[in-house]
């Protein structure tokens, strides 16, 4: 059912599609999908800016084949990440086995070395975590654990608390994040928090000194980027004057594409959706333009 009319004008593609019907019992349907996608993705790579990226949404049906195809077309070294969109806001009770609650976004850069990812803005909840119990003139800060699991050769020294208790080494399986010399330097600058004076110290991270945003994560909850049910409802409301019936089977939420644009595109970027079905990408781009002028 993946083959839909998108007004293909190429006589070669028209002939190929008409002579190669696809159905669920066709053992070559995956090969045909790859044959259909290969020239399109090759062309999309040519159209991309050297600083551009491609974001491809799909499910478990073809994601592993798509990865191999994109590795060949873009080069495995230009693979960036696989983001997981939690698209279902409730379990599908009619599922035969598992309720398939997620889709994937494969992210490839034209040239990974020339591409950068925009940071996500900090939420009010994130900012609220920063406090200033000691009235530090540098402003609110967040306590960071001094211990980390990553091996660090200079991170196994003894620390003496303000009350004189000796902490011979970091907790089992961990290391101090900084060397003894760096720790003493941070303490002298008032960047170490000793708590009651007898507890394990931590490092103060000041809000005024951290990055302006946070690094995007690969897990995208539906509460942040919308669900399939949300997107169907929104589309139905916009098209309420149309006759009853399914307009699109799987429209994407506008919030999902807004997230892609927000973190994946420069302010003056050109955005192309080569499989524009329900117009979600155009909607998201118009909202982005309205937001930043």
N, C-alpha and C positions, 0 to 999 in steps of 0.2 A: 503493500500500500504506500510505499514511500514515493513512488513516481507520480508527480502531480503536474498539471499544466502550468508552466511558467513562461509561456510564449517564447519558446526557443525558436530562434530565427535561422539557425544554421541548418542548411539542407542535410548536411552529413549527420548532425545530431538528430534531426527529425527522422531520417531514415533508420538510424541505429535504434532509436527508442521504439519506433513502430515495429521493427523486426525482432526486438528483444524484450518482449513483455516479461514482467517480473511478478511472481506471486510467491506465497509462502512455501510452496512445495518445490520451487525451482532450486535445484542443488547448486546452480551457478549464480544465485542471486547476489552473493557477497562479491564475487568476481565482477559482476555487472555494475554493482555499486561503486567499486573501486575504479572501474573503467570510466564510469560517468564522472567521478570526482577528480580523477588524476589531471585531465587537461584543464579543468576549472581552477584547481588549486595551483597548478603550475602558472597559469595566467595571473591569478591573484598575487602570487609571489612577485611576478614581474611588475605588477601595478604598485606594490608596496614601496613606500619611502624607505630609504636605507635606515631610518630611525623608527620604522613602522613595525607593527605586530599583527598577527592573525589570531583570532579567538574563535574556536569552533565548539559549538554545543552539540552533544549527542549522548546516547545512552549506552548501556552495556552491549547492545547488539553489534556495534561496529567499532567501539572505541579502541580495541587492541589492534584492529587492522588499520584504523586511521592513524594511530601512532606510528606504525611502521611506514605507512605511505608518506606521512609528513616528515619523518626522519629522512627519507630519501630525497624529498623535494626541497626541504629547508635545510637539511643537514642536522644530524642528531645533536650537534654542538649548539644549535640555536633553539633547542627545546628549553622552555622557561619553567613551566609548572603545569600540573593538572589540578584545577580547582574543582571542588565538589559542591554542587548546588543542591541543598536539601529542599526539594521542590514540593513535597507533599506536607500539608499541615495536619493530616490525620491518616491513620493506616488504611490501606485499601483492603477491606475485609473479603473481597471477592478474589483476592490473589490465590493462585494455585499453591504456591509455596511461600515465598517471602513477599511482603509488600515492598515493591521497588520505589523507594522514597527519594532517590537522588538521580541527577544527571551530572555530566562532566563538562568542563570547559577546558579544552586543550589550548595552551598558550605557546605560540612560537614567535620568535623575533626574526626579522629579516637578517639583521646582524646583531646578535646578542650583545656584543661589545659596544655597540652604538645606541642601545636602547636602555631606557630607564623606566622604573615604575614609580608613579606618584604615590605619596604617602596618603593614608586615610586621615581625615580630621579626627581629633580627639573628641570623644563624646563628653557630655557634662558629667556622666558617672565616672569616667576615667579621671577627669580633672578634679572631681570631688575627693578622690583618694589621696590627693596631695594635702598634707597638713603642715602646721608650723608650731608644734607644741613648745619649742624652745625659743620662739620669737626670733629666729635667725633673720638677719637683715636681708639675706638673699631670697627670702620668700618661702612659700610652701615647698615641701619636699616629700618624697616617697622613700620608705626604707627598702633598701635592696640587700638581699642575703649576701653575706661575705663569702659563703661557701658555695661551690659549684662542683658538678660531677666531672667536668672535663679535666683531664690530667694537666697539671702545671708543676713543673719541676721545682719552682721556687715557692710553692704554696703549701708547705708542710711545717711551718715554724710554730713556735709557742707564743701565745698571747696571754698577757696578764691583765685582768680586769681592773677597774678603778678601785675595787675593794680588795685587791691583792690576790684574787683567786686565779690560779694558773690553768689555762686551757692548753694542754700539751700539743694538740694537733686538731685539724678539722674533723668533723663527724666522719665515721667510717664510710669509705667509698667516695669521698669528696676531697676537694683541695680549696685553699683560700684563693680567691679570684686575683689578688694582687700580691706582689712580693712584700717582704717585711719592710723594706725601705719605702715602698710606695704607701704601705699602710700607715707608717709613721708620718709620712708627708701629709696624707689625707687627715690624720688625727690632728696634726698641728694646725691645719686649715679649718678645723671644725666640721669636717665632713664625715666623721665617724660618730654614730649614735650608740651610747653605752647603756641606754635604758636605766634600770635601777642601779647600775654600777657593778653588778655581779653577774649579769647575763652575757650571752655571746653578742659581740658588737655587730652592727650592720653599717652599710654605707648609705649616706644621704644623697638622693638624686633630686636635684632642684628642678622644679617645673620651668623656671626661667632658662635653664641650660639644656633641656632635652630637645629633641627634634620637634619641629612644628607639628608633625603628625605621627601616626603609628604605621608600622610596616603591615601591609595587607596580609591577611591569612588565606589559606587555601580552602578552608571550610566556610561556606556561605549559607547561613541559616535563612529559612524562608521568612522569618520575622523581620529580617533586614532587607532582603532583596525580592520578596514576594513568592507566592506559590502558584502552581498551575490553576488552582481554583480561583485565587485572587485575580489572575490575569484574564480568565474566562469571564468573570463577573464584570471586570472593568471594560472589556471589549464589548460585552453585551449591552452595557449601559450607553457606551458611545454610539453603538449601532442599533439603538432601540427602535428606530423607525423602519428597520429591515424586517422581512418576513421571519417567522419563527424557524428555528433549526440551527444546526451547528454551523457557525461561520468559519471557525478554524478549530481543528482538533486539539492542537497543542500550542497555543500562543504563548509567547514568553512575556513575563512581567516587565513593565517599563523599568521598574526599579533594578532588575537584573542587568539590563543593558546600561542603565545609568551608572551602575557600579563599574562595569567594564570601561566605560568612557572616562569616568572619574580617575581611575588608577592607571589606565592603559594608554591614554591619549594626551598629547600636548594641547594647549588652549586653542591653537589655530590648526589643529589636525583636520584632515579630511577623513570622513568615516564612510565606509562602503559595506552594505549588507547585500551580498550577491545572491542570497536566497530570501529576499524580502517577501515574507508571507503576509503577516498581519500588520506590518508597518510599525512594529515596536521600536526598531532602531531609529527610524525617522522621528518618532515621538520622543525618544530619549535624547536625541541630538537637539531637537527644538527646545526641549526643557533645559538642556545644558547651555544653549545659546542665550535663552532668556535669563538664566541664572547669572551668567558672567558678562552679559552684554556683548 
